[in-house]
Amino acid sequence: MIQLTRLNGTPVIVNAELIKFVEATPDTVISLTSGEKIMVREPVELVAERVMSYRHRVGEPVELETG
């Protein structure tokens, strides 16, 4: 789980295992495997760092897909 901030300033905890992809539109939009979308204040790069940090803590291999 990673902590992020909704656009209205409310903290939200997101299950990093359910993140399908993250994009800047220009706000950061997180699309979950359930089809739900969450808009957050953090930039895409920070969300990716938090996901990689989470995966490192739980012992999962970390691969950053680009392009």
C-alpha positions in Angstrom: 0.0 0.0 0.0 1.2 3.5 -0.8 0.0 6.8 0.5 -0.9 9.6 -1.9 -3.0 12.8 -1.9 -6.2 13.3 -3.8 -6.6 16.6 -5.6 -8.7 18.0 -2.8 -5.9 17.4 -0.3 -7.3 14.3 1.3 -4.8 11.5 1.9 -5.6 8.2 0.2 -4.0 4.8 0.6 -3.7 2.8 -2.7 -3.0 -0.9 -3.1 0.1 -0.8 -5.3 -0.7 -4.4 -6.4 -3.8 -3.1 -8.2 -2.2 -0.3 -10.2 -2.4 -1.0 -13.9 -0.8 2.2 -15.2 -0.2 5.9 -14.2 -0.4 8.8 -16.6 -0.1 12.6 -16.5 -3.1 14.3 -18.2 -1.8 16.9 -16.8 -3.0 15.7 -13.4 -1.7 12.3 -12.4 -4.3 9.6 -13.0 -3.9 6.1 -11.6 -5.8 3.4 -13.4 -6.5 0.3 -11.3 -7.0 -3.2 -12.5 -10.7 -2.9 -11.4 -11.2 -0.1 -13.9 -11.4 2.6 -11.2 -9.3 5.8 -11.8 -7.9 7.9 -9.0 -6.5 11.5 -9.6 -3.7 12.5 -7.2 -1.5 15.5 -6.6 1.8 13.6 -6.8 3.7 13.6 -10.1 3.9 10.3 -12.1 7.6 9.9 -11.1 6.9 10.1 -7.4 4.1 7.5 -7.7 6.5 5.2 -9.5 9.1 5.7 -6.8 6.6 4.8 -4.1 5.4 1.7 -6.0 9.0 0.5 -6.5 9.9 1.2 -2.8 6.8 -0.7 -1.7 7.7 -3.7 -4.0 11.3 -3.6 -2.7 10.0 -3.7 1.0 7.8 -6.7 0.3 10.5 -8.5 -1.7 9.1 -8.4 -5.2 11.3 -7.8 -8.2 11.1 -4.3 -9.5 11.0 -3.5 -13.2 10.2 -0.1 -14.6 8.5 -0.4 -18.0 9.1 2.5 -20.4 7.8 3.4 -23.8 
